[in-house]
C-alpha cells in the first residue's frame, strides 16, 4: 500500500481513471475505511508516480503537540514558512464538472 495522505491530493484529470475508481469502489477494500485507504489500494497496482508534500503543508488547525513544536522549530530556526493548501468540496466538484469529468 502507498502510505500517503490524501488531505491534499492533486490529480491529472482522466475520465478513464475516474470511471475505474468508481467501478473499483464497489469491491476494493480500504485499510482504514476511508478515502486514503481506498486510494492507496487503488493506486498500489498501478505504476503511478507521486510526490509527498513536505510536512509544513500538513499544519492545520487540529494538530498534535509534537507537530506544533516541529513547526515552531522550522519557523524559528530553519526559516521555513508555514503553508497550507485548502480547497472546498464545492470548488473541486465545480472544477471537475467544468472539465467534463462528472455529470450535473
VOPAGU-2260 file (C-alpha; in pm, 1 decimal, decimal comma):
REM VOPAGU-2260
SITE   aa  ch    i         X         Y         Z
SITE  UNK   A    0       0,0       0,0       0,0
SITE  UNK   A    1     117,1     352,8     -68,5
SITE  UNK   A    2     147,7     541,7     259,3
SITE  UNK   A    3      19,5     880,1     151,2
SITE  UNK   A    4    -208,2    1143,3     297,5
SITE  UNK   A    5    -497,5    1233,2      69,9
SITE  UNK   A    6    -582,8    1550,1     260,6
SITE  UNK   A    7    -421,0    1738,9     -25,4
SITE  UNK   A    8    -440,1    1545,0    -345,9
SITE  UNK   A    9    -374,1    1678,7    -694,0
SITE  UNK   A   10    -455,9    1453,7    -986,1
SITE  UNK   A   11    -433,6    1495,8   -1358,8
SITE  UNK   A   12    -796,0    1473,2   -1474,0
SITE  UNK   A   13    -873,5    1149,7   -1654,2
SITE  UNK   A   14   -1218,8    1017,4   -1730,3
SITE  UNK   A   15   -1076,1     664,2   -1761,3
SITE  UNK   A   16    -919,0     674,6   -1414,2
SITE  UNK   A   17   -1232,8     832,3   -1268,6
SITE  UNK   A   18   -1452,8     555,2   -1412,7
SITE  UNK   A   19   -1206,7     286,4   -1299,6
SITE  UNK   A   20   -1215,5     432,0    -947,3
SITE  UNK   A   21   -1595,9     432,2    -948,3
SITE  UNK   A   22   -1602,7      66,7   -1052,5
SITE  UNK   A   23   -1331,2     -29,1    -802,0
SITE  UNK   A   24   -1508,7     144,5    -512,3
SITE  UNK   A   25   -1763,0    -138,7    -500,4
SITE  UNK   A   26   -1506,7    -412,0    -431,8
SITE  UNK   A   27   -1177,0    -250,1    -326,8
SITE  UNK   A   28   -1108,8    -285,9      42,9
SITE  UNK   A   29    -986,2      24,7     225,3
SITE  UNK   A   30    -740,4     -49,2     506,2
SITE  UNK   A   31    -870,4     249,2     705,3
SITE  UNK   A   32   -1231,9     255,8     585,9
SITE  UNK   A   33   -1180,7     593,6     420,8
SITE  UNK   A   34   -1055,1     763,3     108,9
SITE  UNK   A   35    -685,1     727,7     192,9
SITE  UNK   A   36    -712,4     352,4     223,2
SITE  UNK   A   37    -912,7     324,0     -97,3
SITE  UNK   A   38    -670,8     543,9    -291,5
SITE  UNK   A   39    -369,7     354,4    -156,4
SITE  UNK   A   40    -526,1      21,8    -259,3
SITE  UNK   A   41    -643,0     151,9    -597,3
SITE  UNK   A   42    -309,9     305,1    -697,8
SITE  UNK   A   43     -94,1      27,0    -548,1
SITE  UNK   A   44    -147,9    -187,8    -857,3
SITE  UNK   A   45     -73,1      96,2   -1097,8
SITE  UNK   A   46     262,4     242,3   -1190,5
SITE  UNK   A   47     181,5     595,8   -1074,9
SITE  UNK   A   48     445,5     847,2    -974,6
SITE  UNK   A   49     354,8    1050,7    -668,0
SITE  UNK   A   50     522,2    1317,9    -461,1
SITE  UNK   A   51     458,7    1382,9     -94,0
SITE  UNK   A   52     442,6    1746,1      10,1
SITE  UNK   A   53     674,8    1849,6     294,5
SITE  UNK   A   54     519,6    1823,5     641,6
SITE  UNK   A   55     489,6    2201,9     671,8
SITE  UNK   A   56     197,1    2177,8     427,9
SITE  UNK   A   57      13,6    1947,8     670,2
SITE  UNK   A   58      -8,6    2202,3     951,3
SITE  UNK   A   59    -375,5    2274,5    1009,4
SITE  UNK   A   60    -598,4    2389,5    1292,2
SITE  UNK   A   61    -612,7    2047,0    1457,6
SITE  UNK   A   62    -254,2    1947,0    1518,6
SITE  UNK   A   63     -72,3    1731,6    1768,1
SITE  UNK   A   64     164,3    1894,1    2021,6
SITE  UNK   A   65     471,6    1741,4    1855,1
SITE  UNK   A   66     364,0    1890,9    1521,2
SITE  UNK   A   67     330,4    2235,3    1677,2
SITE  UNK   A   68     677,6    2202,1    1826,8
SITE  UNK   A   69     818,3    2081,7    1494,4
SITE  UNK   A   70     655,1    2370,4    1306,3
SITE  UNK   A   71     787,8    2615,2    1564,1
SITE  UNK   A   72    1140,2    2479,6    1512,4
SITE  UNK   A   73    1104,5    2501,9    1133,3
SITE  UNK   A   74     985,3    2859,2    1154,6
SITE  UNK   A   75    1233,5    2994,5    1408,2
SITE  UNK   A   76    1548,4    2804,0    1333,3
SITE  UNK   A   77    1517,1    2684,5     977,1
SITE  UNK   A   78    1315,6    2980,8     848,4
SITE  UNK   A   79    1065,4    2762,5     666,2
SITE  UNK   A   80     731,3    2944,4     641,8
SITE  UNK   A   81     406,1    2768,3     721,6
SITE  UNK   A   82     199,7    2683,4     417,6
SITE  UNK   A   83    -147,7    2543,5     390,8
SITE  UNK   A   84    -346,0    2445,5      85,7
SITE  UNK   A   85    -721,7    2410,3     109,8
SITE  UNK   A   86    -995,8    2355,2    -144,7
SITE  UNK   A   87   -1361,9    2334,1     -56,5
SITE  UNK   A   88   -1551,2    2032,8    -188,0
SITE  UNK   A   89   -1787,0    2258,2    -383,7
SITE  UNK   A   90   -1491,3    2418,0    -565,0
SITE  UNK   A   91   -1344,7    2080,4    -656,4
SITE  UNK   A   92   -1679,9    1944,9    -775,4
SITE  UNK   A   93   -1737,0    2256,0    -989,9
SITE  UNK   A   94   -1393,8    2225,3   -1149,7
SITE  UNK   A   95   -1449,3    1855,8   -1221,2
SITE  UNK   A   96   -1792,6    1933,7   -1369,9
SITE  UNK   A   97   -1643,4    2215,6   -1582,1
SITE  UNK   A   98   -1376,5    1973,5   -1705,8
SITE  UNK   A   99   -1647,6    1722,6   -1802,1
SITE  UNK   A  100   -1530,0    1462,1   -1550,5
SITE  UNK   A  101   -1859,0    1436,1   -1361,7
SITE  UNK   A  102   -2219,6    1491,2   -1459,8
SITE  UNK   A  103   -2455,7    1757,1   -1330,2
